[in-house]
Amino acid sequence: VNAQDHERMRSIYAFVDEHFHRHIALDEVASHINMTVPAFCRYFKKLTNKTFTQFVNEYRIAHACRMLSDEHLSISAVSYESGFNNLSHFNKLFRLITGASPREYRRSLRRVVRA
């Protein structure tokens, strides 16, 4: 990755890190790095082999994984704090990405701590 691509990707990651709690429109992130939506989509896919939506969803699920270690938060609270507006969608994506439901993942964290 050349220096310009590195700086653009750093800017995209920083943008996602700051705004992942809410809906991020493609035109918003594309304009953030001065690209059109189609050009941004091609560019992002070429460099990451993922769509921007896939990347944001994986980022949100990673955030949710960290939050699930806090036993005081309900799974629905973790879902909403991670930027998902629909608990069913969160559960489906969580299982798709991690291979376990949020509840199963939390239980596995407990087993690791006890061992």
The first five atom37 places (N, CA, C, CB, O) and aatype in JSON, in Angstrom:
{
  "aatype": [19, 2, 0, 5, 3, 8, 6, 1, 12, 1, 15, 9, 18, 0, 13, 19, 3, 6, 8, 13, 8, 1, 8, 9, 0, 10, 3, 6, 19, 0, 15, 8, 9, 2, 12, 16, 19, 14, 0, 13, 4, 1, 18, 13, 11, 11, 10, 16, 2, 11, 16, 13, 16, 5, 13, 19, 2, 6, 18, 1, 9, 0, 8, 0, 4, 1, 12, 10, 15, 3, 6, 8, 10, 15, 9, 15, 0, 19, 15, 18, 6, 15, 7, 13, 2, 2, 10, 15, 8, 13, 2, 11, 10, 13, 1, 10, 9, 16, 7, 0, 15, 14, 1, 6, 18, 1, 1, 15, 10, 1, 1, 19, 19, 1, 0],
  "atom_mask": [
    [1, 1, 1, 1, 1],
    [1, 1, 1, 1, 1],
    [1, 1, 1, 1, 1],
    [1, 1, 1, 1, 1],
    [1, 1, 1, 1, 1],
    [1, 1, 1, 1, 1],
    [1, 1, 1, 1, 1],
    [1, 1, 1, 1, 1],
    [1, 1, 1, 1, 1],
    [1, 1, 1, 1, 1],
    [1, 1, 1, 1, 1],
    [1, 1, 1, 1, 1],
    [1, 1, 1, 1, 1],
    [1, 1, 1, 1, 1],
    [1, 1, 1, 1, 1],
    [1, 1, 1, 1, 1],
    [1, 1, 1, 1, 1],
    [1, 1, 1, 1, 1],
    [1, 1, 1, 1, 1],
    [1, 1, 1, 1, 1],
    [1, 1, 1, 1, 1],
    [1, 1, 1, 1, 1],
    [1, 1, 1, 1, 1],
    [1, 1, 1, 1, 1],
    [1, 1, 1, 1, 1],
    [1, 1, 1, 1, 1],
    [1, 1, 1, 1, 1],
    [1, 1, 1, 1, 1],
    [1, 1, 1, 1, 1],
    [1, 1, 1, 1, 1],
    [1, 1, 1, 1, 1],
    [1, 1, 1, 1, 1],
    [1, 1, 1, 1, 1],
    [1, 1, 1, 1, 1],
    [1, 1, 1, 1, 1],
    [1, 1, 1, 1, 1],
    [1, 1, 1, 1, 1],
    [1, 1, 1, 1, 1],
    [1, 1, 1, 1, 1],
    [1, 1, 1, 1, 1],
    [1, 1, 1, 1, 1],
    [1, 1, 1, 1, 1],
    [1, 1, 1, 1, 1],
    [1, 1, 1, 1, 1],
    [1, 1, 1, 1, 1],
    [1, 1, 1, 1, 1],
    [1, 1, 1, 1, 1],
    [1, 1, 1, 1, 1],
    [1, 1, 1, 1, 1],
    [1, 1, 1, 1, 1],
    [1, 1, 1, 1, 1],
    [1, 1, 1, 1, 1],
    [1, 1, 1, 1, 1],
    [1, 1, 1, 1, 1],
    [1, 1, 1, 1, 1],
    [1, 1, 1, 1, 1],
    [1, 1, 1, 1, 1],
    [1, 1, 1, 1, 1],
    [1, 1, 1, 1, 1],
    [1, 1, 1, 1, 1],
    [1, 1, 1, 1, 1],
    [1, 1, 1, 1, 1],
    [1, 1, 1, 1, 1],
    [1, 1, 1, 1, 1],
    [1, 1, 1, 1, 1],
    [1, 1, 1, 1, 1],
    [1, 1, 1, 1, 1],
    [1, 1, 1, 1, 1],
    [1, 1, 1, 1, 1],
    [1, 1, 1, 1, 1],
    [1, 1, 1, 1, 1],
    [1, 1, 1, 1, 1],
    [1, 1, 1, 1, 1],
    [1, 1, 1, 1, 1],
    [1, 1, 1, 1, 1],
    [1, 1, 1, 1, 1],
    [1, 1, 1, 1, 1],
    [1, 1, 1, 1, 1],
    [1, 1, 1, 1, 1],
    [1, 1, 1, 1, 1],
    [1, 1, 1, 1, 1],
    [1, 1, 1, 1, 1],
    [1, 1, 1, 0, 1],
    [1, 1, 1, 1, 1],
    [1, 1, 1, 1, 1],
    [1, 1, 1, 1, 1],
    [1, 1, 1, 1, 1],
    [1, 1, 1, 1, 1],
    [1, 1, 1, 1, 1],
    [1, 1, 1, 1, 1],
    [1, 1, 1, 1, 1],
    [1, 1, 1, 1, 1],
    [1, 1, 1, 1, 1],
    [1, 1, 1, 1, 1],
    [1, 1, 1, 1, 1],
    [1, 1, 1, 1, 1],
    [1, 1, 1, 1, 1],
    [1, 1, 1, 1, 1],
    [1, 1, 1, 0, 1],
    [1, 1, 1, 1, 1],
    [1, 1, 1, 1, 1],
    [1, 1, 1, 1, 1],
    [1, 1, 1, 1, 1],
    [1, 1, 1, 1, 1],
    [1, 1, 1, 1, 1],
    [1, 1, 1, 1, 1],
    [1, 1, 1, 1, 1],
    [1, 1, 1, 1, 1],
    [1, 1, 1, 1, 1],
    [1, 1, 1, 1, 1],
    [1, 1, 1, 1, 1],
    [1, 1, 1, 1, 1],
    [1, 1, 1, 1, 1],
    [1, 1, 1, 1, 1],
    [1, 1, 1, 1, 1]
  ],
  "atom_positions": [
    [[0.86, -1.18, 0.0], [0.0, 0.0, 0.0], [0.9, 1.23, 0.0], [-0.97, 0.0, 1.23], [1.81, 1.36, 0.82]],
    [[0.63, 2.13, -0.93], [1.45, 3.34, -0.98], [1.04, 4.33, 0.12], [1.33, 4.01, -2.37], [0.04, 4.13, 0.81]],
    [[1.82, 5.39, 0.26], [1.61, 6.35, 1.35], [0.23, 7.02, 1.28], [2.69, 7.42, 1.33], [-0.42, 7.23, 2.3]],
    [[-0.21, 7.34, 0.06], [-1.52, 7.99, -0.09], [-2.64, 7.03, 0.34], [-1.74, 8.45, -1.55], [-3.57, 7.43, 1.03]],
    [[-2.54, 5.77, -0.09], [-3.54, 4.79, 0.3], [-3.52, 4.56, 1.81], [-3.31, 3.46, -0.44], [-4.57, 4.45, 2.44]],
    [[-2.33, 4.5, 2.38], [-2.2, 4.31, 3.81], [-2.89, 5.44, 4.58], [-0.71, 4.22, 4.21], [-3.63, 5.2, 5.54]],
    [[-2.67, 6.67, 4.15], [-3.27, 7.82, 4.82], [-4.79, 7.83, 4.65], [-2.67, 9.13, 4.27], [-5.52, 8.14, 5.6]],
    [[-5.27, 7.49, 3.46], [-6.72, 7.41, 3.24], [-7.35, 6.35, 4.13], [-7.03, 7.12, 1.76], [-8.39, 6.6, 4.75]],
    [[-6.74, 5.17, 4.19], [-7.29, 4.09, 5.0], [-7.25, 4.45, 6.48], [-6.52, 2.78, 4.75], [-8.18, 4.13, 7.23]],
    [[-6.2, 5.11, 6.92], [-6.13, 5.56, 8.3], [-7.27, 6.53, 8.61], [-4.77, 6.24, 8.59], [-7.88, 6.47, 9.68]],
    [[-7.56, 7.4, 7.65], [-8.64, 8.36, 7.81], [-10.0, 7.66, 7.86], [-8.62, 9.39, 6.67], [-10.87, 8.04, 8.64]],
    [[-10.18, 6.64, 7.03], [-11.43, 5.87, 7.02], [-11.6, 5.14, 8.35], [-11.46, 4.86, 5.84], [-12.67, 5.17, 8.94]],
    [[-10.54, 4.48, 8.82], [-10.62, 3.74, 10.09], [-10.92, 4.69, 11.25], [-9.3, 2.99, 10.35], [-11.72, 4.36, 12.12]],
    [[-10.29, 5.85, 11.25], [-10.54, 6.84, 12.31], [-12.0, 7.32, 12.25], [-9.58, 8.04, 12.17], [-12.63, 7.5, 13.29]],
    [[-12.5, 7.51, 11.04], [-13.89, 7.95, 10.88], [-14.84, 6.89, 11.43], [-14.2, 8.23, 9.4], [-15.78, 7.21, 12.16]],
    [[-14.6, 5.64, 11.09], [-15.44, 4.54, 11.59], [-15.33, 4.44, 13.1], [-15.04, 3.19, 10.94], [-16.34, 4.27, 13.78]],
    [[-14.13, 4.54, 13.63], [-13.93, 4.47, 15.08], [-14.73, 5.55, 15.81], [-12.45, 4.6, 15.41], [-15.24, 5.31, 16.9]],
    [[-14.82, 6.71, 15.22], [-15.53, 7.82, 15.85], [-17.05, 7.74, 15.68], [-15.03, 9.13, 15.27], [-17.79, 8.22, 16.53]],
    [[-17.52, 7.12, 14.59], [-18.95, 7.18, 14.27], [-19.66, 5.84, 14.21], [-19.12, 7.86, 12.98], [-20.82, 5.79, 13.79]],
    [[-19.02, 4.73, 14.61], [-19.63, 3.41, 14.43], [-20.9, 3.23, 15.26], [-18.65, 2.34, 14.79], [-21.68, 2.32, 14.98]],
    [[-21.12, 4.06, 16.26], [-22.31, 3.95, 17.12], [-23.6, 4.32, 16.38], [-22.15, 4.84, 18.35], [-24.7, 3.99, 16.83]],
    [[-23.45, 4.98, 15.26], [-24.63, 5.43, 14.51], [-24.53, 4.94, 13.06], [-24.76, 6.99, 14.55], [-23.52, 4.37, 12.65]],
    [[-25.6, 5.18, 12.31], [-25.59, 4.82, 10.89], [-24.56, 5.67, 10.16], [-27.0, 5.01, 10.26], [-24.51, 6.89, 10.34]],
    [[-23.73, 5.04, 9.35], [-22.75, 5.76, 8.53], [-23.15, 5.56, 7.07], [-21.27, 5.25, 8.8], [-23.07, 4.45, 6.54]],
    [[-23.57, 6.62, 6.43], [-23.96, 6.56, 5.02], [-22.71, 6.52, 4.15], [-24.86, 7.78, 4.63], [-21.7, 7.15, 4.46]],
    [[-22.79, 5.77, 3.06], [-21.66, 5.68, 2.14], [-21.23, 7.04, 1.61], [-22.0, 4.76, 0.97], [-20.04, 7.33, 1.5]],
    [[-22.22, 7.89, 1.29], [-21.86, 9.21, 0.76], [-21.13, 10.06, 1.81], [-23.11, 9.94, 0.28], [-20.32, 10.91, 1.45]],
    [[-21.42, 9.83, 3.08], [-20.76, 10.57, 4.14], [-19.27, 10.2, 4.24], [-21.45, 10.32, 5.48], [-18.41, 11.08, 4.3]],
    [[-18.99, 8.91, 4.25], [-17.58, 8.49, 4.37], [-16.84, 8.75, 3.06], [-17.49, 7.0, 4.74], [-15.65, 9.09, 3.09]],
    [[-17.5, 8.61, 1.93], [-16.86, 8.91, 0.64], [-16.48, 10.38, 0.56], [-17.8, 8.53, -0.53], [-15.37, 10.71, 0.13]],
    [[-17.38, 11.25, 0.96], [-17.06, 12.68, 0.91], [-15.98, 13.04, 1.93], [-18.32, 13.53, 1.16], [-15.23, 13.99, 1.73]],
    [[-15.9, 12.28, 3.02], [-14.87, 12.51, 4.03], [-13.46, 12.36, 3.43], [-15.05, 11.52, 5.21], [-12.53, 13.06, 3.84]],
    [[-13.32, 11.46, 2.47], [-12.02, 11.28, 1.83], [-12.01, 11.8, 0.38], [-11.62, 9.81, 1.86], [-11.14, 11.46, -0.41]],
    [[-13.0, 12.64, 0.08], [-13.07, 13.32, -1.22], [-13.15, 12.36, -2.4], [-11.86, 14.2, -1.4], [-12.4, 12.48, -3.37]],
    [[-14.08, 11.41, -2.31], [-14.32, 10.47, -3.41], [-15.82, 10.39, -3.66], [-13.73, 9.06, -3.09], [-16.63, 10.73, -2.8]],
    [[-16.17, 9.94, -4.84], [-17.58, 9.65, -5.11], [-17.9, 8.3, -4.47], [-17.89, 9.65, -6.66], [-16.98, 7.54, -4.15]],
    [[-19.17, 8.0, -4.29], [-19.56, 6.74, -3.68], [-19.08, 5.54, -4.49], [-21.08, 6.68, -3.52], [-18.48, 4.62, -3.92]],
    [[-19.31, 5.5, -5.82], [-18.83, 4.34, -6.57], [-17.3, 4.17, -6.51], [-19.26, 4.46, -8.03], [-16.8, 3.06, -6.37]],
    [[-16.58, 5.29, -6.6], [-15.11, 5.22, -6.53], [-14.66, 4.74, -5.16], [-14.49, 6.61, -6.84], [-13.74, 3.93, -5.05]],
    [[-15.31, 5.23, -4.11], [-14.97, 4.8, -2.75], [-15.22, 3.3, -2.57], [-15.79, 5.59, -1.71], [-14.38, 2.59, -2.02]],
    [[-16.36, 2.83, -3.04], [-16.7, 1.41, -2.89], [-15.67, 0.52, -3.6], [-18.1, 1.13, -3.45], [-15.22, -0.48, -3.04]],
    [[-15.3, 0.89, -4.82], [-14.28, 0.13, -5.56], [-12.93, 0.17, -4.84], [-14.13, 0.68, -6.99], [-12.26, -0.84, -4.69]],
    [[-12.57, 1.36, -4.41], [-11.3, 1.57, -3.72], [-11.22, 0.74, -2.44], [-11.1, 3.06, -3.4], [-10.23, 0.04, -2.21]],
    [[-12.25, 0.82, -1.62], [-12.25, 0.13, -0.33], [-12.21, -1.39, -0.54], [-13.49, 0.52, 0.49], [-11.47, -2.09, 0.15]],
    [[-13.0, -1.87, -1.48], [-13.04, -3.31, -1.76], [-11.69, -3.79, -2.29], [-14.16, -3.62, -2.78], [-11.23, -4.88, -1.93]],
    [[-11.07, -3.0, -3.13], [-9.77, -3.37, -3.71], [-8.71, -3.51, -2.62], [-9.33, -2.34, -4.75], [-7.9, -4.43, -2.66]],
    [[-8.72, -2.6, -1.64], [-7.68, -2.62, -0.61], [-7.97, -3.59, 0.54], [-7.51, -1.24, -0.06], [-7.03, -4.08, 1.17]],
    [[-9.24, -3.87, 0.81], [-9.57, -4.68, 1.99], [-10.19, -6.03, 1.65], [-10.51, -3.92, 2.87], [-10.28, -6.91, 2.51]],
    [[-10.61, -6.22, 0.4], [-11.37, -7.42, 0.0], [-12.68, -7.56, 0.77], [-10.52, -8.68, 0.21], [-13.19, -8.66, 0.92]],
    [[-13.21, -6.44, 1.25], [-14.5, -6.4, 1.96], [-15.26, -5.18, 1.48], [-14.3, -6.37, 3.53], [-14.67, -4.19, 1.03]],
    [[-16.58, -5.26, 1.59], [-17.36, -4.05, 1.35], [-17.24, -3.17, 2.6], [-18.86, -4.39, 1.02], [-16.88, -3.65, 3.67]],
    [[-17.55, -1.91, 2.45], [-17.5, -1.01, 3.6], [-18.49, -1.47, 4.67], [-17.8, 0.44, 3.18], [-18.19, -1.42, 5.86]],
    [[-19.67, -1.91, 4.25], [-20.67, -2.39, 5.2], [-20.17, -3.59, 5.97], [-21.97, -2.74, 4.46], [-20.37, -3.68, 7.18]],
    [[-19.51, -4.53, 5.29], [-18.93, -5.69, 5.98], [-17.91, -5.23, 7.02], [-18.27, -6.65, 4.97], [-17.9, -5.72, 8.15]],
    [[-17.08, -4.28, 6.63], [-16.06, -3.78, 7.55], [-16.7, -3.15, 8.78], [-15.16, -2.77, 6.84], [-16.29, -3.44, 9.91]],
    [[-17.69, -2.29, 8.58], [-18.33, -1.62, 9.72], [-19.02, -2.65, 10.62], [-19.36, -0.57, 9.21], [-18.93, -2.56, 11.84]],
    [[-19.7, -3.62, 10.03], [-20.35, -4.66, 10.83], [-19.33, -5.46, 11.65], [-21.16, -5.6, 9.93], [-19.58, -5.75, 12.82]],
    [[-18.2, -5.81, 11.05], [-17.17, -6.53, 11.78], [-16.58, -5.67, 12.89], [-16.06, -6.99, 10.82], [-16.27, -6.17, 13.97]],
    [[-16.42, -4.39, 12.64], [-15.92, -3.46, 13.65], [-16.9, -3.41, 14.83], [-15.72, -2.04, 13.05], [-16.49, -3.46, 15.99]],
    [[-18.18, -3.31, 14.51], [-19.2, -3.26, 15.56], [-19.25, -4.55, 16.37], [-20.57, -2.98, 14.95], [-19.41, -4.51, 17.59]],
    [[-19.12, -5.68, 15.7], [-19.15, -6.97, 16.4], [-17.91, -7.1, 17.29], [-19.21, -8.15, 15.38], [-18.01, -7.61, 18.41]],
    [[-16.75, -6.65, 16.83], [-15.55, -6.67, 17.67], [-15.75, -5.82, 18.91], [-14.32, -6.17, 16.87], [-15.33, -6.19, 20.01]],
    [[-16.39, -4.67, 18.74], [-16.7, -3.81, 19.89], [-17.65, -4.53, 20.84], [-17.32, -2.47, 19.42], [-17.48, -4.48, 22.05]],
    [[-18.65, -5.19, 20.29], [-19.62, -5.93, 21.1], [-18.92, -7.05, 21.88], [-20.74, -6.51, 20.21], [-19.25, -7.3, 23.04]],
    [[-17.98, -7.73, 21.25], [-17.23, -8.8, 21.93], [-16.52, -8.26, 23.17], [-16.2, -9.44, 20.97], [-16.52, -8.9, 24.22]],
    [[-15.93, -7.09, 23.05], [-15.26, -6.5, 24.21], [-16.27, -6.14, 25.29], [-14.47, -5.24, 23.79], [-16.01, -6.34, 26.47]],
    [[-17.42, -5.63, 24.87], [-18.44, -5.21, 25.84], [-19.11, -6.4, 26.54], [-19.49, -4.37, 25.15], [-19.59, -6.27, 27.67]],
    [[-19.16, -7.55, 25.88], [-19.83, -8.71, 26.47], [-19.11, -9.23, 27.71], [-19.94, -9.82, 25.45], [-19.68, -10.0, 28.48]],
    [[-17.87, -8.82, 27.91], [-17.17, -9.24, 29.13], [-17.75, -8.55, 30.36], [-15.67, -8.93, 29.01], [-17.53, -9.0, 31.48]],
    [[-18.47, -7.45, 30.16], [-19.13, -6.76, 31.27], [-20.47, -7.42, 31.55], [-19.31, -5.24, 30.96], [-21.43, -7.23, 30.8]],
    [[-20.53, -8.18, 32.62], [-21.74, -8.95, 32.96], [-22.93, -8.07, 33.3], [-21.45, -9.87, 34.12], [-24.08, -8.53, 33.26]],
    [[-22.68, -6.8, 33.63], [-23.77, -5.92, 34.05], [-24.58, -5.38, 32.88], [-23.21, -4.77, 34.84], [-25.68, -4.86, 33.07]],
    [[-24.06, -5.51, 31.68], [-24.77, -5.03, 30.5], [-25.59, -6.15, 29.88], [-23.78, -4.46, 29.45], [-25.1, -7.27, 29.73]],
    [[-26.82, -5.85, 29.54], [-27.64, -6.85, 28.85], [-27.15, -6.97, 27.41], [-29.15, -6.47, 28.89], [-26.47, -6.09, 26.89]],
    [[-27.51, -8.07, 26.79], [-27.1, -8.27, 25.39], [-27.74, -7.21, 24.5], [-27.49, -9.68, 24.91], [-27.11, -6.75, 23.54]],
    [[-28.97, -6.83, 24.79], [-29.6, -5.78, 23.98], [-28.88, -4.44, 24.17], [-31.1, -5.64, 24.35], [-28.76, -3.67, 23.22]],
    [[-28.41, -4.15, 25.38], [-27.66, -2.91, 25.61], [-26.35, -2.94, 24.84], [-27.38, -2.71, 27.12], [-25.95, -1.93, 24.25]],
    [[-25.68, -4.09, 24.83], [-24.44, -4.24, 24.06], [-24.73, -4.02, 22.58], [-23.82, -5.64, 24.29], [-23.96, -3.35, 21.89]],
    [[-25.83, -4.58, 22.11], [-26.21, -4.43, 20.71], [-26.37, -2.95, 20.33], [-27.52, -5.18, 20.43], [-25.79, -2.49, 19.35]],
    [[-27.14, -2.23, 21.12], [-27.39, -0.83, 20.81], [-26.14, 0.03, 20.99], [-28.52, -0.29, 21.69], [-25.91, 0.96, 20.21]],
    [[-25.34, -0.27, 21.99], [-24.09, 0.48, 22.21], [-23.08, 0.22, 21.09], [-23.47, 0.1, 23.55], [-22.18, 1.03, 20.86]],
    [[-23.24, -0.9, 20.4], [-22.33, -1.24, 19.31], [-22.8, -0.71, 17.96], [-22.17, -2.74, 19.22], [-22.14, -0.92, 16.95]],
    [[-23.92, -0.01, 17.95], [-24.38, 0.63, 16.72], [-25.47, -0.12, 15.97], [0.0, 0.0, 0.0], [-25.82, 0.26, 14.85]],
    [[-26.0, -1.18, 16.56], [-27.08, -1.93, 15.91], [-28.42, -1.43, 16.45], [-26.93, -3.46, 16.15], [-28.59, -1.24, 17.65]],
    [[-29.37, -1.22, 15.55], [-30.69, -0.75, 15.95], [-31.7, -1.89, 16.05], [-31.19, 0.28, 14.97], [-32.83, -1.68, 16.47]],
    [[-31.28, -3.09, 15.67], [-32.19, -4.22, 15.64], [-31.5, -5.41, 16.3], [-32.62, -4.56, 14.17], [-30.49, -5.9, 15.81]],
    [[-32.06, -5.88, 17.41], [-31.44, -6.96, 18.17], [-31.37, -8.25, 17.37], [-32.22, -7.2, 19.46], [-30.38, -8.97, 17.45]],
    [[-32.39, -8.54, 16.6], [-32.4, -9.75, 15.78], [-31.27, -9.72, 14.75], [-33.76, -9.91, 15.08], [-30.58, -10.72, 14.54]],
    [[-31.09, -8.58, 14.11], [-30.02, -8.42, 13.13], [-28.65, -8.55, 13.8], [-30.13, -7.05, 12.42], [-27.74, -9.18, 13.26]],
    [[-28.52, -7.98, 14.98], [-27.28, -8.09, 15.75], [-26.96, -9.56, 16.04], [-27.38, -7.3, 17.07], [-25.84, -10.01, 15.82]],
    [[-27.95, -10.29, 16.55], [-27.73, -11.71, 16.88], [-27.32, -12.51, 15.64], [-29.01, -12.31, 17.48], [-26.42, -13.35, 15.71]],
    [[-27.98, -12.25, 14.53], [-27.68, -12.96, 13.29], [-26.24, -12.67, 12.82], [-28.68, -12.57, 12.19], [-25.49, -13.59, 12.5]],
    [[-25.87, -11.4, 12.78], [-24.52, -11.02, 12.35], [-23.46, -11.51, 13.34], [-24.42, -9.51, 12.19], [-22.38, -11.94, 12.93]],
    [[-23.77, -11.45, 14.62], [-22.81, -11.9, 15.63], [-22.49, -13.37, 15.4], [-23.37, -11.67, 17.07], [-21.32, -13.76, 15.41]],
    [[-23.52, -14.17, 15.2], [-23.3, -15.61, 14.98], [-22.55, -15.85, 13.67], [-24.66, -16.37, 14.96], [-21.67, -16.7, 13.6]],
    [[-22.9, -15.09, 12.64], [-22.23, -15.24, 11.33], [-20.73, -14.93, 11.44], [-22.89, -14.3, 10.28], [-19.91, -15.64, 10.85]],
    [[-20.39, -13.9, 12.18], [-19.0, -13.45, 12.27], [-18.19, -14.25, 13.29], [-18.96, -11.98, 12.62], [-17.03, -14.59, 13.04]],
    [[-18.79, -14.56, 14.45], [-18.03, -15.22, 15.51], [-18.27, -16.72, 15.58], [-18.37, -14.61, 16.83], [-17.45, -17.44, 16.16]],
    [[-19.36, -17.2, 15.01], [-19.68, -18.62, 15.09], [-20.46, -18.98, 16.34], [0.0, 0.0, 0.0], [-20.74, -20.16, 16.58]],
    [[-20.8, -17.99, 17.15], [-21.57, -18.23, 18.38], [-22.56, -17.09, 18.57], [-20.62, -18.35, 19.61], [-22.38, -15.99, 18.05]],
    [[-23.6, -17.37, 19.34], [-24.54, -16.3, 19.67], [-23.88, -15.41, 20.73], [-25.92, -16.88, 20.19], [-22.91, -15.84, 21.35]],
    [[-24.38, -14.19, 20.94], [-23.81, -13.35, 21.99], [-23.85, -14.03, 23.36], [-24.57, -12.03, 22.06], [-22.9, -13.91, 24.14]],
    [[-24.92, -14.72, 23.66], [-25.04, -15.42, 24.95], [-23.98, -16.52, 25.07], [-26.46, -16.02, 25.12], [-23.33, -16.65, 26.1]],
    [[-23.81, -17.32, 24.01], [-22.8, -18.37, 24.01], [-21.39, -17.77, 24.15], [-22.89, -19.22, 22.72], [-20.55, -18.31, 24.87]],
    [[-21.17, -16.67, 23.47], [-19.87, -16.0, 23.54], [-19.59, -15.54, 24.97], [-19.81, -14.81, 22.57], [-18.48, -15.72, 25.48]],
    [[-20.59, -14.94, 25.6], [-20.43, -14.47, 26.99], [-20.14, -15.64, 27.92], [-21.7, -13.73, 27.45], [-19.29, -15.54, 28.8]],
    [[-20.86, -16.75, 27.73], [-20.6, -17.94, 28.55], [-19.17, -18.44, 28.37], [-21.6, -19.06, 28.21], [-18.52, -18.85, 29.33]],
    [[-18.69, -18.41, 27.12], [-17.32, -18.88, 26.87], [-16.31, -17.97, 27.56], [-17.04, -18.94, 25.36], [-15.25, -18.44, 27.99]],
    [[-16.61, -16.69, 27.67], [-15.73, -15.77, 28.39], [-15.67, -16.12, 29.87], [-16.2, -14.31, 28.2], [-14.6, -16.07, 30.48]],
    [[-16.8, -16.49, 30.45], [-16.85, -16.88, 31.85], [-15.99, -18.12, 32.09], [-18.3, -17.15, 32.28], [-15.27, -18.19, 33.09]],
    [[-16.07, -19.1, 31.17], [-15.29, -20.33, 31.32], [-13.79, -20.03, 31.27], [-15.66, -21.34, 30.21], [-13.02, -20.63, 32.01]],
    [[-13.39, -19.11, 30.41], [-11.98, -18.77, 30.29], [-11.49, -18.1, 31.58], [-11.75, -17.83, 29.07], [-10.39, -18.39, 32.04]],
    [[-12.3, -17.22, 32.16], [-11.92, -16.53, 33.38], [-11.81, -17.5, 34.54], [-12.93, -15.44, 33.72], [-10.91, -17.37, 35.38]],
    [[-12.7, -18.48, 34.6], [-12.69, -19.46, 35.7], [-11.53, -20.44, 35.58], [-14.01, -20.23, 35.73], [-11.03, -20.94, 36.59]],
    [[-11.1, -20.73, 34.36], [-10.04, -21.75, 34.16], [-8.68, -21.3, 34.62], [-9.96, -22.14, 32.7], [-7.71, -22.05, 34.51]]
  ]
}
